[in-house]
Amino acid sequence: MVETIHTETQMVDQQTGESVHQDLRCFVLVVMSHGDEGSIVGSDGRHVKITDLTDLLSPKNFPEMKSKPKIVIIQACAGSK
């Protein structure tokens, strides 16, 4: 599921159709969902590991954002404890 999001989600200039990732100065992701320890639950009921989600922001997977601030806010349950 995360790979699907990664490959299908792109920011493009509406005029030129070119990627605009290189123009970004920071990245903010807010996720509000149900969860379990170490994962969040998608609208389809499938669990996604938080580390899989945040790994998408690594320089290897998102080189345009290397050395730029990234903020991830997750509002979800973390299990029954």
C-alpha positions in Angstrom: 0.0 0.0 0.0 2.7 2.5 0.9 4.6 1.8 -2.3 1.4 2.5 -4.2 1.0 5.9 -2.5 4.7 6.7 -3.2 4.6 5.9 -6.9 1.2 7.5 -7.6 1.6 10.7 -5.6 3.5 13.5 -7.3 3.4 17.3 -7.1 3.5 18.8 -10.6 3.3 22.3 -11.9 -0.1 22.7 -13.5 1.3 24.7 -16.4 4.3 22.6 -17.3 3.5 19.2 -15.9 7.0 19.1 -14.4 7.8 17.8 -10.9 8.1 20.6 -8.3 9.7 18.6 -5.5 13.0 20.4 -6.0 11.2 23.7 -5.1 9.9 22.5 -1.8 11.5 24.0 1.4 9.9 21.6 3.9 7.5 18.7 4.1 4.6 18.3 6.5 2.5 15.1 6.8 -0.5 14.9 9.1 -2.2 11.5 9.5 -5.4 11.1 11.6 -6.6 7.5 11.8 -7.1 4.5 14.0 -3.9 2.7 14.9 -2.2 -0.1 16.8 1.3 -0.3 18.3 3.7 0.8 15.6 1.1 1.1 12.8 -1.8 3.0 11.5 -5.0 1.7 9.9 -6.0 2.8 6.5 -9.6 3.4 5.3 -9.4 0.0 3.7 -8.7 -1.6 7.1 -5.1 -2.5 6.3 -2.3 -1.8 8.7 0.7 0.3 7.6 3.8 0.4 9.7 4.7 3.9 10.7 8.4 3.2 9.9 7.3 2.2 6.3 5.6 5.6 6.0 8.4 7.6 7.4 11.0 5.7 5.4 9.4 7.2 2.3 10.9 10.5 3.5 14.5 9.3 3.6 17.1 10.8 1.2 17.2 7.5 -0.7 13.4 7.6 -1.4 12.9 11.4 -1.5 16.3 12.9 -2.6 14.7 16.3 -3.4 14.1 16.8 0.4 17.6 15.8 1.6 18.7 18.2 4.3 15.3 19.9 4.5 12.9 19.8 7.5 10.3 17.1 7.6 7.4 17.2 10.1 5.3 14.1 10.6 2.2 14.4 12.9 0.3 11.2 13.6 -2.9 11.2 15.6 -3.9 7.6 16.2 -4.4 5.0 18.9 -1.3 3.1 19.9 -2.9 -0.1 21.1 -4.9 -0.9 24.2 -2.2 -0.1 26.8 
